[in-house]
């Protein structure tokens, strides 16, 4: 967890305001600090802020027993049972205190307001008790809001960590198939919907549900005949209407959850690709497409709104009609002496309150349905299993020498369409092998199989004679290094990016990696050297500079096996010369797989493997393959005829 702490607090990590009061921005922003007139308030807030000790959250590839359980609201709150019990007690107290008023009014009418037998003292006592119960209900509501707020915050913290951890376990194929915006919606809008449900929705449902139970008991205690009329006439109609509303609104809210995910996905894609959009004059097309996506979300909300427009007024109308009917029946009973005036008043007051919870529940039903839809989507996500999973019996991979073996390997991203078929290849410890061939031949796929980003459809991939599927992913990946074609830099300092694969690396080791890869000139040019902030995805650096940083990061990780996936493809000739010198030192004593489009890179390898038509067609050194006159020799001749340029592209 030291890495997580340093990531947020390193020098220059976002200007001043986030680090400490009074800090000033250093990242080129016009203002990054706190206005002087707000400093006193900031100091008061900071002085009252509790201390939060960093937690050690160990990561395991296999989910724990708790994480493997099905996601439900009950299980989410069970881990915070004390807060849940306290919230339940407060909800019960609120429901009871809120419904004492009508009973006090009925008692005051019958015992304090009868002609000739009135009692001001009785009326005053009932009024005082009414005021006291109302004040108690307000106080209980304040406590309940605080308790449910803490409960919702803690449950959402657990859920966010659980979902993010699950993302770390999933395979590359999952992220290839899913849109980033859809996944972001799971972590944002879906979890926020659940937070609102826990903080406001469930407590209101509980309060109104208990209120209806208390009122039903009070109605039968007041007059059984009128209560039976209520149950026989009103409840069946409300039940049928509620079932119709539930079935239809659930479909609408699921559509809305999917639609908002599409909106976020389209927005994310447009923002990440804004340079391409601008360069190709796609603004108008993107606006039209986004309008259609937002329109689908609008239609889903309109569908649920139309259902709500039927259900809400219908319950109000039923309530008014039933009150009018029961007032007539009750008045007739008062005239016949079968019911007291106070009893009728009490019954009508409770009957009016009987419909209030229903109307409030209709208003809160939006939260409930959104929360249920979010739980459904999150449950589907958490029940997604990684294609590359760790066996429960997997063992820790011991320190390896670096022998890689492809044993009759076949693979297809779609199992029905193989990319590789019956590939067998042995790479000796410390040997560097370059994979060359046409685009789409399977070069990068072989590298992904070697690092177990994917598992072969058939055959085995072995390291030092051990099947990769028999060892833990952590122990395997800790001895492998990968430099992708498009390097990714995280928001943070240059130093933190270099230490990404090995957070415990010393400053001396970081400096060594900088010098080996040839980054010193770039570091000296940056305003704060290694502590300069690299903005999101390294957009403030050139493609070549990002690639140099990725190479230095791989060197600092000290892997036994290194995979370079076209790592020099984005470099200019000057940078390529620097990289080639650095590669000699980086590859020394390490097994290396070089995915090469540039033949200058391929020639530096001990052996060259030509991959074409789903298999290995040629293997040998540069001179052997040129002399053989095969596919590699043809590529080399084309390269020579083009003046040494990249014929393999």
Secondary structure, 3 states (H helix, E strand, C coil): CHHHHHHHHCCCCCCCCCCCCCCCCCCCCCCCCCCHHHHHHHHHHHHHCCCCCCCCCCCCCCCCHHHHCCCCHHHHHHCCHHHHHHHHHHHHHHHHHHCHHHHHHHHHHHHHCCCCCCCHHHHHHHHHHHHHHHHHHHHHHHHHHHHHHHHHHHHHHHHHHHHHHHHHHCCHHHHHHCCHHHHHHHHHHHHHHHHHHHHHHHHHHHHHHHHHHHHHHHHHHHCHHHHHHHHHHHHHHHHHHHHHHHHHHHHHHHHHHHHHHHHHHHHHHHHHCHHHHHHCCCHHHHHHHHHHHHHHHHHHHHHHHHHHHHHHHHHHHHHHHHHHHHHHHHHHHHHCCCCCHHHHHHHHHHHHHHHHHHHHHHHHHHHHHHHHHHHHHHHHHHCCCCCCCCCCCCECCCCCCCCEEEEEEEECCECCECCEEEEEEEECCCCEEEEECCCCCCHHHHHHHHCCCCCCCEEEEEECCEEHHHECHHHHHCCEEEECCCCCCCCEEHHHHHCCCCCCCCHHHHHHHHHHHCCHHHHHHCCCHHHCEECHHHCCCCHHHHHHHHHHHHHHCCCCEEEEECCCCCCCHHHHHHHHHHHHHHCCCCEEEEECCCHHHHHCCCEEEEEECCEEEEEECHHHHHHHCCHHHHHHHHHHHCCCCCCCC
